[in-house]
Amino acid sequence: MEENKVNLEEETTAKTEETVEEAVESKEEVKEETETVETEASDKADKKDKEGLFKKRKKVDAKALEAELEKKEAEVADLKDRYQRLMAEFENARKRTAKETTRMFDMGAKDVLEKLLPVVDNFERGLAAVSEEEKDNAFVQGIDAIYKQLMTVFGEIGVAPMDAVGKEFNADFHNAVMHVEDEELGENIVAEEFQKGYMYKDQVLRHSMVKVAN
């Protein structure tokens, strides 16, 4: 009887210890599962926080890049505007220089041509004084050829006679030295040219000396 009691106590103690161990193991498992869940939750939270921080940084970087891009675009626009202004100033300066060079050249050419006009007048007077019989003379023909060559060169460089006879008097081109009444001519018409006038391009090289009718 006493032996059965001892065996019962031992079995009870063993079962109790086994139950306690199982309870401890269950507690440890629950604890581990809880820690695992908490860790996973923490990791998820950290990941979410990191994603949020990344997105936030991404937005900040995008804004910074946009601001930098706008700054560079403004600098490019300013440089382009300065370049265009500089090119416009250069082009204007080039045109002014070319215009001034042409004007100076024309002034020099005009001065030389004015001195040559009396030579042309003398050629024309000499040829006009040649009689019909003398026109076949070799010397006269040589002089006439030189005169024609001179007038060809004049034409090539922009010198042209005005041929004022029969045209309306214009003080910008004609110098009236005589007046005549002539019913056959209209009012203020050039009746005769005493000295031929010339134009050099669009400038008056020498005014025509004329007689004006009516």
SVG drawing of the C-alpha trace seen along z (x, -y; Angstrom):
<svg xmlns="http://www.w3.org/2000/svg" viewBox="-2 -134 49 136">
<polyline fill="none" stroke="black" stroke-width="0.4" points="0.0,0.0 2.8,-2.3 4.6,-1.3 1.7,-2.2 1.4,-5.5 5.1,-6.3 4.7,-5.2 1.6,-7.5 3.5,-10.4 6.4,-9.8 4.1,-9.6 2.2,-12.7 5.5,-14.6 6.8,-13.4 3.6,-14.5 3.7,-17.8 7.2,-18.4 6.3,-17.3 3.4,-19.7 5.5,-22.5 8.1,-21.9 5.5,-21.8 4.0,-25.0 7.5,-26.6 8.2,-25.4 4.8,-26.7 5.6,-30.0 9.0,-30.2 7.3,-29.3 4.7,-32.0 7.4,-34.4 9.5,-33.6 6.4,-33.9 5.6,-37.2 9.1,-38.5 9.1,-37.3 5.8,-39.1 7.1,-42.2 10.3,-42.0 8.4,-41.6 6.1,-44.5 9.1,-46.6 10.8,-45.7 7.7,-46.6 7.4,-49.8 11.1,-50.6 10.7,-49.6 7.6,-51.9 9.5,-54.7 12.5,-54.2 10.2,-54.2 8.5,-57.4 11.9,-58.9 13.1,-57.8 10.0,-59.3 10.5,-62.5 14.1,-62.7 13.1,-61.9 10.6,-64.8 13.3,-67.1 15.9,-66.0 13.3,-66.5 12.5,-70.0 16.2,-70.8 16.8,-69.5 13.9,-71.6 15.3,-74.6 18.8,-74.0 17.3,-73.4 15.4,-76.6 18.5,-78.4 20.5,-77.0 17.8,-77.8 17.7,-81.4 21.5,-81.5 21.3,-80.1 18.5,-82.5 20.6,-85.4 23.7,-84.3 21.6,-83.8 20.2,-87.3 23.6,-88.8 24.9,-86.8 22.1,-88.0 22.6,-91.6 26.4,-91.3 25.8,-89.8 23.3,-92.6 25.8,-95.3 28.5,-93.6 26.3,-93.4 25.4,-97.1 29.0,-98.0 29.9,-96.0 27.2,-97.7 28.3,-101.1 31.9,-100.4 31.0,-99.1 28.8,-102.1 31.5,-104.5 34.1,-102.7 31.9,-102.9 31.2,-106.6 34.9,-107.4 35.7,-105.5 32.9,-107.3 34.2,-110.7 37.7,-109.9 36.4,-108.5 34.1,-111.5 37.0,-113.9 39.1,-112.2 36.2,-111.9 35.4,-115.6 39.0,-116.4 38.6,-114.1 35.4,-115.7 37.2,-118.7 39.2,-116.1 36.0,-114.6 34.7,-118.1 37.8,-118.7 37.5,-115.4 33.9,-116.3 34.8,-119.8 37.7,-118.6 35.5,-115.9 32.7,-118.3 35.1,-120.7 36.2,-117.9 34.7,-118.4 33.1,-115.7 36.1,-115.4 38.5,-114.9 36.4,-112.2 38.1,-109.5 41.5,-110.7 43.4,-108.0 44.4,-110.5 40.8,-111.6 39.5,-108.1 42.2,-107.3 41.0,-110.2 37.4,-109.1 38.3,-105.5 40.1,-106.8 37.0,-109.0 34.6,-106.1 36.9,-103.9 36.9,-106.5 33.2,-106.8 32.8,-103.0 35.0,-103.0 33.0,-105.8 29.8,-103.8 31.3,-100.7 32.2,-102.6 28.8,-104.3 29.3,-107.6 26.5,-108.6 25.6,-111.9 22.3,-113.5 21.1,-114.4 19.1,-117.3 17.7,-118.7 13.9,-118.2 13.5,-117.4 11.8,-119.4 14.1,-121.8 15.2,-120.4 17.5,-122.5 18.9,-119.4 20.4,-118.4 20.5,-121.5 22.1,-125.0 20.0,-127.5 22.2,-130.2 19.7,-131.5 16.0,-131.8 14.1,-131.8 10.5,-132.0 9.7,-129.3 6.1,-128.4 7.2,-125.0 8.5,-123.9 6.5,-123.4 6.8,-125.3 10.0,-125.0 11.7,-122.7 15.4,-122.6 15.9,-124.0 19.6,-123.8 22.6,-122.3 25.8,-124.4 27.8,-122.1 26.9,-118.4 26.1,-117.3 27.0,-113.9 25.8,-111.5 28.1,-109.2 25.8,-106.3 23.1,-108.2 25.1,-111.4 25.4,-114.5 29.0,-114.6 28.4,-117.8 25.3,-119.9 24.2,-120.5 24.5,-124.1 21.3,-124.8 19.0,-127.2 15.4,-127.0 12.3,-127.7 9.1,-129.5"/>
</svg>
